[in-house]
């Protein structure tokens, strides 16, 4: 698993170009958005839907 000790998933790739808002801290840093997506998938999977 790529999850860190704090239970967060890192941002692996930061695509070139400007974003109107910084969404994450940068490559290799914990990503709130990746963590949210991963937790939603795990919750969906464990619920059996």
CHARMM internal coordinates of N, CA and C (Angstrom, degrees):
IC EDIT
DIST 1 N 1 CA 1.4436
DIST 1 CA 1 C 1.5272
ANGL 1 N 1 CA 1 C 109.66
DIST 1 C 2 N 1.2866
ANGL 1 CA 1 C 2 N 116.06
DIHE 1 N 1 CA 1 C 2 N 147.39
DIST 2 N 2 CA 1.4647
ANGL 1 C 2 N 2 CA 120.64
DIHE 1 CA 1 C 2 N 2 CA 179.40
DIST 2 CA 2 C 1.5226
ANGL 2 N 2 CA 2 C 111.53
DIHE 1 C 2 N 2 CA 2 C -93.55
DIST 2 C 3 N 1.3301
ANGL 2 CA 2 C 3 N 116.41
DIHE 2 N 2 CA 2 C 3 N 2.94
DIST 3 N 3 CA 1.4616
ANGL 2 C 3 N 3 CA 120.32
DIHE 2 CA 2 C 3 N 3 CA -179.45
DIST 3 CA 3 C 1.5193
ANGL 3 N 3 CA 3 C 109.74
DIHE 2 C 3 N 3 CA 3 C -69.12
DIST 3 C 4 N 1.3326
ANGL 3 CA 3 C 4 N 116.94
DIHE 3 N 3 CA 3 C 4 N 140.41
DIST 4 N 4 CA 1.4626
ANGL 3 C 4 N 4 CA 120.20
DIHE 3 CA 3 C 4 N 4 CA -179.83
DIST 4 CA 4 C 1.5302
ANGL 4 N 4 CA 4 C 111.01
DIHE 3 C 4 N 4 CA 4 C -87.58
DIST 4 C 5 N 1.3256
ANGL 4 CA 4 C 5 N 116.59
DIHE 4 N 4 CA 4 C 5 N -178.59
DIST 5 N 5 CA 1.4650
ANGL 4 C 5 N 5 CA 121.06
DIHE 4 CA 4 C 5 N 5 CA -176.95
DIST 5 CA 5 C 1.5205
ANGL 5 N 5 CA 5 C 112.92
DIHE 4 C 5 N 5 CA 5 C -62.30
DIST 5 C 6 N 1.3282
ANGL 5 CA 5 C 6 N 116.92
DIHE 5 N 5 CA 5 C 6 N -25.43
DIST 6 N 6 CA 1.4656
ANGL 5 C 6 N 6 CA 120.91
DIHE 5 CA 5 C 6 N 6 CA 179.79
DIST 6 CA 6 C 1.5242
ANGL 6 N 6 CA 6 C 112.54
DIHE 5 C 6 N 6 CA 6 C -87.15
DIST 6 C 7 N 1.3471
ANGL 6 CA 6 C 7 N 116.54
DIHE 6 N 6 CA 6 C 7 N 1.53
DIST 7 N 7 CA 1.4552
ANGL 6 C 7 N 7 CA 120.44
DIHE 6 CA 6 C 7 N 7 CA 178.84
DIST 7 CA 7 C 1.5125
ANGL 7 N 7 CA 7 C 114.32
DIHE 6 C 7 N 7 CA 7 C 83.70
DIST 7 C 8 N 1.3373
ANGL 7 CA 7 C 8 N 117.56
DIHE 7 N 7 CA 7 C 8 N 19.11
DIST 8 N 8 CA 1.4618
ANGL 7 C 8 N 8 CA 121.33
DIHE 7 CA 7 C 8 N 8 CA -179.53
DIST 8 CA 8 C 1.5192
ANGL 8 N 8 CA 8 C 110.30
DIHE 7 C 8 N 8 CA 8 C -112.49
DIST 8 C 9 N 1.3253
ANGL 8 CA 8 C 9 N 115.73
DIHE 8 N 8 CA 8 C 9 N 152.36
DIST 9 N 9 CA 1.4574
ANGL 8 C 9 N 9 CA 122.03
DIHE 8 CA 8 C 9 N 9 CA 178.08
DIST 9 CA 9 C 1.5239
ANGL 9 N 9 CA 9 C 109.06
DIHE 8 C 9 N 9 CA 9 C -101.13
DIST 9 C 10 N 1.3533
ANGL 9 CA 9 C 10 N 117.68
DIHE 9 N 9 CA 9 C 10 N 138.41
DIST 10 N 10 CA 1.4652
ANGL 9 C 10 N 10 CA 120.04
DIHE 9 CA 9 C 10 N 10 CA -178.18
DIST 10 CA 10 C 1.5267
ANGL 10 N 10 CA 10 C 112.61
DIHE 9 C 10 N 10 CA 10 C -81.13
DIST 10 C 11 N 1.3080
ANGL 10 CA 10 C 11 N 114.63
DIHE 10 N 10 CA 10 C 11 N 159.83
DIST 11 N 11 CA 1.4573
ANGL 10 C 11 N 11 CA 121.51
DIHE 10 CA 10 C 11 N 11 CA 171.13
DIST 11 CA 11 C 1.5229
ANGL 11 N 11 CA 11 C 106.30
DIHE 10 C 11 N 11 CA 11 C -80.52
DIST 11 C 12 N 1.3463
ANGL 11 CA 11 C 12 N 117.34
DIHE 11 N 11 CA 11 C 12 N 122.63
DIST 12 N 12 CA 1.4623
ANGL 11 C 12 N 12 CA 120.15
DIHE 11 CA 11 C 12 N 12 CA -176.75
DIST 12 CA 12 C 1.5196
ANGL 12 N 12 CA 12 C 112.60
DIHE 11 C 12 N 12 CA 12 C -90.22
DIST 12 C 13 N 1.3174
ANGL 12 CA 12 C 13 N 117.29
DIHE 12 N 12 CA 12 C 13 N -38.22
DIST 13 N 13 CA 1.4602
ANGL 12 C 13 N 13 CA 120.80
DIHE 12 CA 12 C 13 N 13 CA -175.93
DIST 13 CA 13 C 1.5218
ANGL 13 N 13 CA 13 C 108.86
DIHE 12 C 13 N 13 CA 13 C -134.45
DIST 13 C 14 N 1.3003
ANGL 13 CA 13 C 14 N 115.56
DIHE 13 N 13 CA 13 C 14 N 132.33
DIST 14 N 14 CA 1.4616
ANGL 13 C 14 N 14 CA 119.93
DIHE 13 CA 13 C 14 N 14 CA 173.11
DIST 14 CA 14 C 1.5145
ANGL 14 N 14 CA 14 C 106.73
DIHE 13 C 14 N 14 CA 14 C -111.26
DIST 14 C 15 N 1.3141
ANGL 14 CA 14 C 15 N 116.34
DIHE 14 N 14 CA 14 C 15 N 115.93
DIST 15 N 15 CA 1.4522
ANGL 14 C 15 N 15 CA 121.20
DIHE 14 CA 14 C 15 N 15 CA -175.33
DIST 15 CA 15 C 1.5231
ANGL 15 N 15 CA 15 C 111.12
DIHE 14 C 15 N 15 CA 15 C -74.57
DIST 15 C 16 N 1.3356
ANGL 15 CA 15 C 16 N 116.72
DIHE 15 N 15 CA 15 C 16 N 146.13
DIST 16 N 16 CA 1.4640
ANGL 15 C 16 N 16 CA 119.72
DIHE 15 CA 15 C 16 N 16 CA -178.80
DIST 16 CA 16 C 1.5253
ANGL 16 N 16 CA 16 C 111.43
DIHE 15 C 16 N 16 CA 16 C -66.96
DIST 16 C 17 N 1.2813
ANGL 16 CA 16 C 17 N 115.14
DIHE 16 N 16 CA 16 C 17 N 156.63
DIST 17 N 17 CA 1.4568
ANGL 16 C 17 N 17 CA 121.00
DIHE 16 CA 16 C 17 N 17 CA 179.31
DIST 17 CA 17 C 1.5200
ANGL 17 N 17 CA 17 C 110.16
DIHE 16 C 17 N 17 CA 17 C 114.11
DIST 17 C 18 N 1.3028
ANGL 17 CA 17 C 18 N 114.20
DIHE 17 N 17 CA 17 C 18 N 163.65
DIST 18 N 18 CA 1.4580
ANGL 17 C 18 N 18 CA 119.13
DIHE 17 CA 17 C 18 N 18 CA -178.38
DIST 18 CA 18 C 1.5181
ANGL 18 N 18 CA 18 C 110.69
DIHE 17 C 18 N 18 CA 18 C -93.25
DIST 18 C 19 N 1.3077
ANGL 18 CA 18 C 19 N 114.89
DIHE 18 N 18 CA 18 C 19 N 141.59
DIST 19 N 19 CA 1.4595
ANGL 18 C 19 N 19 CA 121.80
DIHE 18 CA 18 C 19 N 19 CA 174.17
DIST 19 CA 19 C 1.5237
ANGL 19 N 19 CA 19 C 106.88
DIHE 18 C 19 N 19 CA 19 C -110.10
DIST 19 C 20 N 1.3221
ANGL 19 CA 19 C 20 N 117.71
DIHE 19 N 19 CA 19 C 20 N 144.18
DIST 20 N 20 CA 1.4603
ANGL 19 C 20 N 20 CA 119.33
DIHE 19 CA 19 C 20 N 20 CA 178.69
DIST 20 CA 20 C 1.5315
ANGL 20 N 20 CA 20 C 112.58
DIHE 19 C 20 N 20 CA 20 C -63.86
DIST 20 C 21 N 1.3314
ANGL 20 CA 20 C 21 N 115.73
DIHE 20 N 20 CA 20 C 21 N -25.58
DIST 21 N 21 CA 1.4640
ANGL 20 C 21 N 21 CA 121.49
DIHE 20 CA 20 C 21 N 21 CA -178.23
DIST 21 CA 21 C 1.5207
ANGL 21 N 21 CA 21 C 108.14
DIHE 20 C 21 N 21 CA 21 C -138.04
DIST 21 C 22 N 1.3262
ANGL 21 CA 21 C 22 N 118.39
DIHE 21 N 21 CA 21 C 22 N 138.98
DIST 22 N 22 CA 1.4641
ANGL 21 C 22 N 22 CA 120.91
DIHE 21 CA 21 C 22 N 22 CA 173.86
DIST 22 CA 22 C 1.5211
ANGL 22 N 22 CA 22 C 108.80
DIHE 21 C 22 N 22 CA 22 C -74.85
DIST 22 C 23 N 1.3411
ANGL 22 CA 22 C 23 N 115.90
DIHE 22 N 22 CA 22 C 23 N 120.01
DIST 23 N 23 CA 1.4554
ANGL 22 C 23 N 23 CA 120.01
DIHE 22 CA 22 C 23 N 23 CA -177.61
DIST 23 CA 23 C 1.5163
ANGL 23 N 23 CA 23 C 112.41
DIHE 22 C 23 N 23 CA 23 C -92.71
DIST 23 C 24 N 1.3051
ANGL 23 CA 23 C 24 N 117.86
DIHE 23 N 23 CA 23 C 24 N -29.55
DIST 24 N 24 CA 1.4575
ANGL 23 C 24 N 24 CA 121.87
DIHE 23 CA 23 C 24 N 24 CA -176.64
DIST 24 CA 24 C 1.5161
ANGL 24 N 24 CA 24 C 109.96
DIHE 23 C 24 N 24 CA 24 C -138.51
DIST 24 C 25 N 1.3220
ANGL 24 CA 24 C 25 N 114.94
DIHE 24 N 24 CA 24 C 25 N 172.09
DIST 25 N 25 CA 1.4642
ANGL 24 C 25 N 25 CA 121.11
DIHE 24 CA 24 C 25 N 25 CA -177.39
DIST 25 CA 25 C 1.5251
ANGL 25 N 25 CA 25 C 113.19
DIHE 24 C 25 N 25 CA 25 C -79.75
DIST 25 C 26 N 1.3308
ANGL 25 CA 25 C 26 N 118.74
DIHE 25 N 25 CA 25 C 26 N -16.30
DIST 26 N 26 CA 1.4602
ANGL 25 C 26 N 26 CA 122.07
DIHE 25 CA 25 C 26 N 26 CA 179.72
DIST 26 CA 26 C 1.5122
ANGL 26 N 26 CA 26 C 111.56
DIHE 25 C 26 N 26 CA 26 C 128.69
DIST 26 C 27 N 1.3242
ANGL 26 CA 26 C 27 N 115.76
DIHE 26 N 26 CA 26 C 27 N 172.61
DIST 27 N 27 CA 1.4619
ANGL 26 C 27 N 27 CA 121.62
DIHE 26 CA 26 C 27 N 27 CA -178.12
DIST 27 CA 27 C 1.5111
ANGL 27 N 27 CA 27 C 111.82
DIHE 26 C 27 N 27 CA 27 C -56.01
DIST 27 C 28 N 1.3401
ANGL 27 CA 27 C 28 N 114.96
DIHE 27 N 27 CA 27 C 28 N 137.76
DIST 28 N 28 CA 1.4559
ANGL 27 C 28 N 28 CA 120.73
DIHE 27 CA 27 C 28 N 28 CA 177.04
DIST 28 CA 28 C 1.5195
ANGL 28 N 28 CA 28 C 114.49
DIHE 27 C 28 N 28 CA 28 C 80.88
DIST 28 C 29 N 1.3098
ANGL 28 CA 28 C 29 N 117.74
DIHE 28 N 28 CA 28 C 29 N -10.31
DIST 29 N 29 CA 1.4657
ANGL 28 C 29 N 29 CA 122.45
DIHE 28 CA 28 C 29 N 29 CA 179.73
DIST 29 CA 29 C 1.5245
ANGL 29 N 29 CA 29 C 109.29
DIHE 28 C 29 N 29 CA 29 C -91.87
DIST 29 C 30 N 1.3255
ANGL 29 CA 29 C 30 N 118.56
DIHE 29 N 29 CA 29 C 30 N 154.24
DIST 30 N 30 CA 1.4675
ANGL 29 C 30 N 30 CA 120.18
DIHE 29 CA 29 C 30 N 30 CA 177.33
DIST 30 CA 30 C 1.5291
ANGL 30 N 30 CA 30 C 110.98
DIHE 29 C 30 N 30 CA 30 C -56.60
DIST 30 C 31 N 1.3204
ANGL 30 CA 30 C 31 N 115.59
DIHE 30 N 30 CA 30 C 31 N 135.10
DIST 31 N 31 CA 1.4587
ANGL 30 C 31 N 31 CA 121.42
DIHE 30 CA 30 C 31 N 31 CA -177.82
DIST 31 CA 31 C 1.5223
ANGL 31 N 31 CA 31 C 109.86
DIHE 30 C 31 N 31 CA 31 C -111.62
DIST 31 C 32 N 1.3173
ANGL 31 CA 31 C 32 N 116.75
DIHE 31 N 31 CA 31 C 32 N 119.63
DIST 32 N 32 CA 1.4689
ANGL 31 C 32 N 32 CA 120.67
DIHE 31 CA 31 C 32 N 32 CA 177.43
DIST 32 CA 32 C 1.5179
ANGL 32 N 32 CA 32 C 110.86
DIHE 31 C 32 N 32 CA 32 C -61.36
DIST 32 C 33 N 1.3353
ANGL 32 CA 32 C 33 N 117.46
DIHE 32 N 32 CA 32 C 33 N -38.51
DIST 33 N 33 CA 1.4619
ANGL 32 C 33 N 33 CA 121.05
DIHE 32 CA 32 C 33 N 33 CA -176.24
DIST 33 CA 33 C 1.5210
ANGL 33 N 33 CA 33 C 111.56
DIHE 32 C 33 N 33 CA 33 C -73.11
DIST 33 C 34 N 1.3367
ANGL 33 CA 33 C 34 N 118.43
DIHE 33 N 33 CA 33 C 34 N -42.03
DIST 34 N 34 CA 1.4660
ANGL 33 C 34 N 34 CA 120.16
DIHE 33 CA 33 C 34 N 34 CA 176.24
DIST 34 CA 34 C 1.5202
ANGL 34 N 34 CA 34 C 110.35
DIHE 33 C 34 N 34 CA 34 C -63.49
DIST 34 C 35 N 1.3272
ANGL 34 CA 34 C 35 N 116.56
DIHE 34 N 34 CA 34 C 35 N -40.40
DIST 35 N 35 CA 1.4570
ANGL 34 C 35 N 35 CA 120.86
DIHE 34 CA 34 C 35 N 35 CA 179.42
DIST 35 CA 35 C 1.5243
ANGL 35 N 35 CA 35 C 110.33
DIHE 34 C 35 N 35 CA 35 C -64.02
DIST 35 C 36 N 1.3193
ANGL 35 CA 35 C 36 N 117.99
DIHE 35 N 35 CA 35 C 36 N -44.68
DIST 36 N 36 CA 1.4598
ANGL 35 C 36 N 36 CA 121.36
DIHE 35 CA 35 C 36 N 36 CA 178.38
DIST 36 CA 36 C 1.5220
ANGL 36 N 36 CA 36 C 110.78
DIHE 35 C 36 N 36 CA 36 C -59.57
DIST 36 C 37 N 1.3349
ANGL 36 CA 36 C 37 N 117.39
DIHE 36 N 36 CA 36 C 37 N -46.79
DIST 37 N 37 CA 1.4690
ANGL 36 C 37 N 37 CA 120.93
DIHE 36 CA 36 C 37 N 37 CA 178.86
DIST 37 CA 37 C 1.5214
ANGL 37 N 37 CA 37 C 111.30
DIHE 36 C 37 N 37 CA 37 C -61.21
DIST 37 C 38 N 1.3265
ANGL 37 CA 37 C 38 N 116.81
DIHE 37 N 37 CA 37 C 38 N -46.11
DIST 38 N 38 CA 1.4636
ANGL 37 C 38 N 38 CA 120.70
DIHE 37 CA 37 C 38 N 38 CA -178.26
DIST 38 CA 38 C 1.5247
ANGL 38 N 38 CA 38 C 110.93
DIHE 37 C 38 N 38 CA 38 C -63.23
DIST 38 C 39 N 1.3188
ANGL 38 CA 38 C 39 N 117.96
DIHE 38 N 38 CA 38 C 39 N -42.80
DIST 39 N 39 CA 1.4648
ANGL 38 C 39 N 39 CA 120.55
DIHE 38 CA 38 C 39 N 39 CA 179.41
DIST 39 CA 39 C 1.5220
ANGL 39 N 39 CA 39 C 111.74
DIHE 38 C 39 N 39 CA 39 C -65.64
DIST 39 C 40 N 1.3210
ANGL 39 CA 39 C 40 N 117.61
DIHE 39 N 39 CA 39 C 40 N -36.56
DIST 40 N 40 CA 1.4693
ANGL 39 C 40 N 40 CA 120.31
DIHE 39 CA 39 C 40 N 40 CA 176.46
DIST 40 CA 40 C 1.5235
ANGL 40 N 40 CA 40 C 110.95
DIHE 39 C 40 N 40 CA 40 C -64.17
DIST 40 C 41 N 1.3307
ANGL 40 CA 40 C 41 N 116.97
DIHE 40 N 40 CA 40 C 41 N -42.80
DIST 41 N 41 CA 1.4694
ANGL 40 C 41 N 41 CA 120.41
DIHE 40 CA 40 C 41 N 41 CA 178.52
DIST 41 CA 41 C 1.5253
ANGL 41 N 41 CA 41 C 110.22
DIHE 40 C 41 N 41 CA 41 C -63.97
DIST 41 C 42 N 1.3249
ANGL 41 CA 41 C 42 N 117.34
DIHE 41 N 41 CA 41 C 42 N -44.86
DIST 42 N 42 CA 1.4629
ANGL 41 C 42 N 42 CA 120.08
DIHE 41 CA 41 C 42 N 42 CA 179.66
DIST 42 CA 42 C 1.5222
ANGL 42 N 42 CA 42 C 111.61
DIHE 41 C 42 N 42 CA 42 C -63.57
DIST 42 C 43 N 1.3235
ANGL 42 CA 42 C 43 N 118.10
DIHE 42 N 42 CA 42 C 43 N -40.45
DIST 43 N 43 CA 1.4685
ANGL 42 C 43 N 43 CA 121.04
DIHE 42 CA 42 C 43 N 43 CA 177.02
DIST 43 CA 43 C 1.5184
ANGL 43 N 43 CA 43 C 111.13
DIHE 42 C 43 N 43 CA 43 C -64.49
DIST 43 C 44 N 1.3316
ANGL 43 CA 43 C 44 N 117.15
DIHE 43 N 43 CA 43 C 44 N -42.70
DIST 44 N 44 CA 1.4598
ANGL 43 C 44 N 44 CA 121.55
DIHE 43 CA 43 C 44 N 44 CA 177.83
DIST 44 CA 44 C 1.5293
ANGL 44 N 44 CA 44 C 110.20
DIHE 43 C 44 N 44 CA 44 C -61.51
DIST 44 C 45 N 1.3201
ANGL 44 CA 44 C 45 N 116.53
DIHE 44 N 44 CA 44 C 45 N -46.51
DIST 45 N 45 CA 1.4588
ANGL 44 C 45 N 45 CA 121.21
DIHE 44 CA 44 C 45 N 45 CA -178.12
DIST 45 CA 45 C 1.5258
ANGL 45 N 45 CA 45 C 111.22
DIHE 44 C 45 N 45 CA 45 C -63.87
DIST 45 C 46 N 1.3172
ANGL 45 CA 45 C 46 N 117.36
DIHE 45 N 45 CA 45 C 46 N -43.59
DIST 46 N 46 CA 1.4680
ANGL 45 C 46 N 46 CA 120.06
DIHE 45 CA 45 C 46 N 46 CA -177.25
DIST 46 CA 46 C 1.5255
ANGL 46 N 46 CA 46 C 112.32
DIHE 45 C 46 N 46 CA 46 C -72.32
DIST 46 C 47 N 1.3454
ANGL 46 CA 46 C 47 N 117.92
DIHE 46 N 46 CA 46 C 47 N -21.01
DIST 47 N 47 CA 1.4660
ANGL 46 C 47 N 47 CA 120.00
DIHE 46 CA 46 C 47 N 47 CA 178.70
DIST 47 CA 47 C 1.5271
ANGL 47 N 47 CA 47 C 111.61
DIHE 46 C 47 N 47 CA 47 C -79.80
DIST 47 C 48 N 1.3371
ANGL 47 CA 47 C 48 N 117.44
DIHE 47 N 47 CA 47 C 48 N -15.66
DIST 48 N 48 CA 1.4558
ANGL 47 C 48 N 48 CA 121.38
DIHE 47 CA 47 C 48 N 48 CA 176.31
DIST 48 CA 48 C 1.5191
ANGL 48 N 48 CA 48 C 114.72
DIHE 47 C 48 N 48 CA 48 C 81.51
DIST 48 C 49 N 1.3122
ANGL 48 CA 48 C 49 N 118.34
DIHE 48 N 48 CA 48 C 49 N 14.21
DIST 49 N 49 CA 1.4766
ANGL 48 C 49 N 49 CA 120.65
DIHE 48 CA 48 C 49 N 49 CA 179.58
DIST 49 CA 49 C 1.4989
ANGL 49 N 49 CA 49 C 111.53
DIHE 48 C 49 N 49 CA 49 C -77.31
END
COOR INIT
IC SEED 1 N 1 CA 1 C
IC BUILD
